[in-house]
């Protein structure tokens, strides 16, 4: 057997170009995510180069005609643009660099009238709330900010942490479903997302610009991309936080309290002909440039201090649970935030492979101390209880414990120095 029970390769490798590990998961249907779920991991080619690097290379090697792609975007906007004062597209986001870039360029360069919608973070950081306000007030956008039932959201977050070591799952589910529901509510047919999934190694070709009601087998057959994520099952039969919805009902949680996490009926998506397009298909997507754009156009601010677990100051700033999301992810897959961010910057030629290795060595897997007390209070667990849960998810082929400290069995530095 060359994989563990969760589908992770037992032989650990790192990409020859960007240093990302072959343990990196790509996509999963969260409604069927349990402790025993089998992950689909990033693919490596015969030269030991990951699919994310191969995908990103297409952005820079003149294979894609970006002027022609932009013409496609203009044609798409012309098709959907409304002149009656109503919204003609919708952008979901928190006011981070990516959602600012998407909404602002659509409105001010391409003449669209976007509605922005936000599923609130678990716990806003000060800088996150400030940037959200700047997005709306400096950028000039209408916005709906939705806050789910706080008690239920905390319950699902605690359950997801215990069952899946995935405290971010309730936010991910809400964020995905809310945008589509708001599109249906306002009769908006066009949803814009940001970068294409292939940027992070998901098996989606650069020729696919959307998934929609007409069906695209290249996306629909993959975990996490179906417009019918319940797979035609009843909502009571699927899972939230690794626990079947029916179990919550048996324990006294009313079904109406869980409705926020239910995806929109695919029949409604079909009837309303709602389509979702990746802006990164039409415009060459470079995260660092999104940051500079957001600074220039909405006074977006980076953190005054380095983000724990990495070296950057401008990625994923808005939620106090972010640090533990990346920390739990590192425990499950041996891939920390510094590895993920440096890999992306290597692919876009902002740093070298060697610089990325040094950053991984210095920051990857750092414990997120800054908001730890708020996080423990939010999930209703002690520090010991939380860390015991996290450590129980560390795969044996990735981690070993020496002198009371968890160490990778094979770090990127060790791998490339073999």
C-alpha positions, 0 to 999 in steps of 0.5 A, a space after each residue: 500500500 503506497 497511501 495511508 487511509 486518508 489517501 496521503 502518499 506514504 512516500 513524501 516528496 517536494 516539488 523541484 520548482 516550488 517546494 510544495 509537498 505531495 501531501 497537499 490536498 486539492 479539493 474535497 466535498 465538505 458535505 461528505 467530509 468525515 474523519 475517514 475521508 480519502 483526500 485527493 492530493 496534488 499531482 507531480 509529473 515525471 520530473 517531480 514538478 507539481 501540477 500547480 507549477 505546470 498550471 502557473 507556467 502557462 500564465 507566463 510562457 505565451 501559451 495564453 493570449 491575455 489580450 484575447 482573454 480580456 476581449 472575452 471578458 469584455 464580451 461577457 460583461 457586455 452580455 450581462 451588463 444592465 442599465 436599469 440600475 440593478 446589479 449585473 454581477 456579484 462578488 463574494 469576499 471579506 474586503 481582502 486584497 482579492 475581493 477588492 481587486 475583483 470588485 473594483 476592476 469589474 466596476 471601474 474598468 469594465 463598467 459592471 455594477 457588482 453587488 458585494 456580499 460577505 459571510 462574516 468571519 468567526 471573529 474579526 481582527 481589527 485590521 480585517 474590519 478596517 479593510 472591510 470598511 475601506 472596501 465598501 467606503 473607499 471603493 464605493 460598493 453596496 454590500 450585504 454582510 451576513 452573520 450566521 447564528 453565533 451559537 450554532 456557528 461555534 457549535 459547528 466550529 467546535 465539532 469540525 475541530 474535534 472530528 476533522 481537525 478543521 475549524 474553518 469548515 463552517 466558514 468555508 461552507 457558508 462562504 460558498 453557499 451564501 454568494 449563490 443564494 444572494 445571486 438567486 435572491 437578486 436575480 443576478 445571473 453572473 458570479 465572479 470568483 477570483 483565481 482559477 482552482 489550478 493555481 493551487 494544484 487542482 486538476 482543472 485545465 486553463 481552458 475552463 473558465 467557469 462551472 455553471 448550470 449547463 454542466 462541465 464534466 471537467 469540474 462537476 466530476 471533481 470533489 468540491 466543484 459540483 453545483 449539487 454538492 449534496 449529490 441529490 441526498 437529503 440535507 439530513 443525510 450529509 455532514 457538517 463538521 464530520 457529523 451527520 445533520 440528522 444527529 444534530 436534529 436528534 440532539 435538539 438542534 432545529 433544522 432551521 438553525 442549520 439552513 445557512 449551511 445548506 447549499 442552494 437547490 441546483 434546480 433553482 440554479 438551473 432555472 435562474 441560469 446562474 453562472 460562475 466565472 473565474 476572473 483569473 481566466 480572463 486576467 493574469 492573476 498575481 496575488 502580489 499585484 492584487 495587494 498593490 491594487 487594493 492599497 492604491 484603490 481602497 487604502 488596503 492595509 497590511 498587518 503592522 506585524 508578520 502573520 504567524 506561521 509565515 513571513 507575509 503581512 497581507 494575506 488572509 488577515 480578517 479572522 482570528 481563527 486563521 492561525 489555527 486553521 493553518 496550524 491544523 492544516 500543517 498538522 494533518 499534511 505537514 504543509 504550513 502557511 509559509 510553504 503555501 505562500 512561498 510556493 505561490 510566490 516562487 511560481 510567480 517569480 517573486 522569490 527563488 526556490 532557495 529563498 522559499 526553502 529558507 522561509 519554510 525552515 524558519 516559519 512553517 508550523 509556527 504555533 499561532 499564539 497571538 489570538 490563542 485565548 480568543 480561539 480557545 474561548 470560541 471553541 469552548 476548549 482548553 489549550 491542552 484539549 485543543 492541542 491533544 485533538 490536533 496532535 491526534 491527527 498528525 500522520 505517522 509517516 509525516 511526523 515524529 515526536 522527539 524530546 516533546 517536540 513534533 518534527 517532520 520525518 522529512 523536511 524540504 531541506 532534508 529532502 533536497 539535501 539527500 
